[in-house]
Amino acid sequence: MDKQISDLVKKHKGWRGWLKEALVLVLLLTVISWAVDFWRSGSMASGQAPALTAVSVQGEKIDLGAMSQDKPVLLYFWATWCPVCSYVSPSVDFLSADYQVVTVALTSGEEERVHKYQQAKEYDFSTINDPKGQISQAWGISVTPTIFIIDKGQIKSVTTGFTSPMGLWMRLKLT
């Protein structure tokens, strides 16, 4: 067994070989992720962001266009029934302490149900309820979660599915 491990290490030229392969794998996975996002975002809004003004389940008046004039806004489409959202939402909540975040709860029930869900999860982000999916349709959402970065009324970035806290943070910083 030790000889097999030794031969394997020699074959890959030690730790530098492993590092090179790990970097290639990370690059490949990143490119695949971008390609999937590009494919999924084909029917989604692009360029000028659709108008979005509403009152959140927390009672705040939200005007996405006005908010995005000073600083970028992370717009997060999610659902209480979405398993992937349960992994992404804590990252969005964490970023909402330092960045402008607006979320849209897609077909997740009545306003009170969404509000109670957020309280149970201790999420502090502002949420617009979209019980019939009308807002989501206007934005061309076909998968949850979907995240837009809006700056000065323009859509700068779209990502779908799982994304890491670092990925979200980088998208905001690069805007």
C-alpha positions as CSV (number, residue, x, y, z in Angstrom):
1,M,0.0,0.0,0.0
2,D,2.8,2.4,0.9
3,K,4.5,1.7,-2.4
4,Q,1.3,2.5,-4.3
5,I,0.9,5.9,-2.5
6,S,4.6,6.6,-3.1
7,D,4.2,5.8,-6.8
8,L,1.1,8.0,-7.0
9,V,2.8,10.9,-5.4
10,K,5.8,10.6,-7.7
11,K,3.5,10.4,-10.7
12,H,1.9,13.7,-9.7
13,K,5.3,15.3,-8.9
14,G,4.5,15.9,-5.2
15,W,2.3,18.6,-3.8
16,R,2.9,21.0,-6.7
17,G,1.3,18.4,-9.1
18,W,-1.7,18.0,-6.7
19,L,-2.0,21.8,-6.4
20,K,-2.0,22.2,-10.2
21,E,-4.7,19.6,-10.6
22,A,-6.8,21.2,-7.8
23,L,-6.6,24.6,-9.5
24,V,-7.5,23.2,-12.8
25,L,-10.5,21.4,-11.2
26,V,-11.6,24.7,-9.5
27,L,-11.3,26.6,-12.8
28,L,-13.3,23.9,-14.6
29,L,-16.1,23.9,-12.0
30,T,-16.2,27.7,-12.2
31,V,-16.5,27.7,-16.0
32,I,-19.2,25.0,-15.8
33,S,-21.1,27.1,-13.2
34,W,-21.0,30.2,-15.3
35,A,-22.2,28.2,-18.4
36,V,-25.1,26.8,-16.4
37,D,-26.0,30.3,-15.1
38,F,-25.8,31.7,-18.7
39,W,-28.1,28.9,-20.0
40,R,-30.6,29.3,-17.1
41,S,-30.7,33.1,-17.4
42,G,-31.7,33.0,-21.1
43,S,-35.3,33.9,-20.4
44,M,-34.6,36.2,-17.4
45,A,-34.7,39.9,-17.4
46,S,-31.5,41.6,-18.5
47,G,-30.3,45.2,-19.1
48,Q,-32.7,47.6,-17.5
49,A,-34.2,46.0,-14.4
50,P,-38.0,45.7,-14.4
51,A,-39.8,48.2,-12.1
52,L,-40.2,46.8,-8.6
53,T,-42.0,48.8,-6.0
54,A,-43.9,47.1,-3.1
55,V,-44.3,46.9,0.6
56,S,-42.3,44.2,2.3
57,V,-43.8,41.7,4.8
58,Q,-41.9,43.8,7.4
59,G,-43.9,46.9,6.4
60,E,-41.1,48.7,4.5
61,K,-41.8,50.5,1.3
62,I,-39.3,49.2,-1.3
63,D,-38.4,50.9,-4.6
64,L,-35.7,48.8,-6.3
65,G,-34.9,51.4,-8.9
66,A,-34.4,54.2,-6.4
67,M,-32.4,52.0,-4.0
68,S,-30.0,51.0,-6.7
69,Q,-29.0,54.5,-7.6
70,D,-26.6,55.0,-4.7
71,K,-25.3,51.4,-4.1
72,P,-25.8,48.0,-5.7
73,V,-28.7,45.9,-4.6
74,L,-28.8,42.2,-4.2
75,L,-32.2,41.0,-5.4
76,Y,-32.9,37.4,-4.2
77,F,-35.7,35.3,-5.5
78,W,-36.4,32.3,-3.1
79,A,-39.1,30.2,-1.6
80,T,-39.9,28.5,1.7
81,W,-40.3,25.2,-0.1
82,C,-36.9,25.4,-1.9
83,P,-34.3,23.1,-0.5
84,V,-31.3,24.9,-2.1
85,C,-32.6,28.2,-0.7
86,S,-32.2,26.9,2.8
87,Y,-28.5,26.8,2.1
88,V,-28.3,30.2,0.3
89,S,-30.6,32.2,2.5
90,P,-28.2,32.3,5.5
91,S,-25.5,33.8,3.2
92,V,-28.0,36.4,1.9
93,D,-29.0,37.2,5.5
94,F,-25.3,37.6,6.5
95,L,-24.7,40.1,3.6
96,S,-27.9,42.1,4.4
97,A,-26.1,43.5,7.4
98,D,-23.6,45.4,5.2
99,Y,-25.3,45.6,1.7
100,Q,-28.7,46.5,0.3
101,V,-30.7,43.3,0.0
102,V,-34.2,42.9,-1.2
103,T,-35.8,39.4,-1.5
104,V,-38.9,38.0,-3.1
105,A,-40.6,35.0,-1.6
106,L,-42.0,33.1,-4.6
107,T,-45.3,31.2,-4.1
108,S,-44.6,30.6,-0.4
109,G,-48.1,31.4,1.0
110,E,-49.7,34.3,2.6
111,E,-47.7,37.3,4.0
112,E,-48.1,36.2,7.6
113,R,-46.8,32.7,6.8
114,V,-43.7,34.2,5.1
115,H,-43.1,36.6,7.9
116,K,-43.3,33.8,10.5
117,Y,-41.0,31.6,8.5
118,Q,-38.4,34.4,8.4
119,Q,-38.8,35.0,12.1
120,A,-38.3,31.3,12.8
121,K,-35.1,31.2,10.7
122,E,-34.0,34.6,12.2
123,Y,-33.6,36.2,8.7
124,D,-33.4,40.0,8.8
125,F,-33.6,40.7,5.1
126,S,-36.5,42.6,3.6
127,T,-38.9,40.4,1.8
128,I,-41.6,41.1,-0.8
129,N,-44.2,38.4,-0.9
130,D,-45.1,37.0,-4.4
131,P,-47.9,34.6,-3.5
132,K,-49.0,34.1,-7.1
133,G,-45.6,34.4,-8.8
134,Q,-46.5,37.6,-10.7
135,I,-43.3,39.4,-9.8
136,S,-41.2,36.4,-10.6
137,Q,-42.9,36.1,-14.0
138,A,-42.1,39.7,-14.8
139,W,-38.4,38.9,-14.1
140,G,-38.5,35.6,-16.1
141,I,-37.6,33.5,-13.1
142,S,-37.7,29.8,-13.8
143,V,-35.5,28.4,-11.0
144,T,-35.0,29.2,-7.3
145,P,-32.9,30.5,-5.9
146,T,-32.1,33.3,-8.4
147,I,-30.0,36.3,-7.5
148,F,-29.6,39.5,-9.4
149,I,-27.2,42.3,-8.7
150,I,-28.8,45.7,-9.7
151,D,-26.8,48.9,-10.0
152,K,-28.2,52.2,-11.1
153,G,-31.3,50.4,-12.4
154,Q,-29.2,48.0,-14.6
155,I,-28.9,44.2,-14.1
156,K,-25.2,43.6,-13.7
157,S,-25.2,39.9,-12.7
158,V,-27.5,36.9,-12.5
159,T,-26.8,33.7,-10.8
160,T,-29.0,30.7,-10.1
161,G,-28.9,27.7,-7.8
162,F,-26.4,27.3,-5.0
163,T,-23.8,30.0,-4.5
164,S,-21.4,30.5,-1.8
165,P,-21.1,33.5,0.6
166,M,-17.8,34.4,-1.1
167,G,-19.5,34.2,-4.5
168,L,-22.2,36.6,-3.5
169,W,-19.7,38.9,-1.9
170,M,-17.5,38.9,-5.0
171,R,-20.4,39.7,-7.3
172,L,-21.3,42.7,-5.1
173,K,-17.7,43.9,-4.9
174,L,-17.2,43.6,-8.7
175,T,-20.3,45.7,-9.4
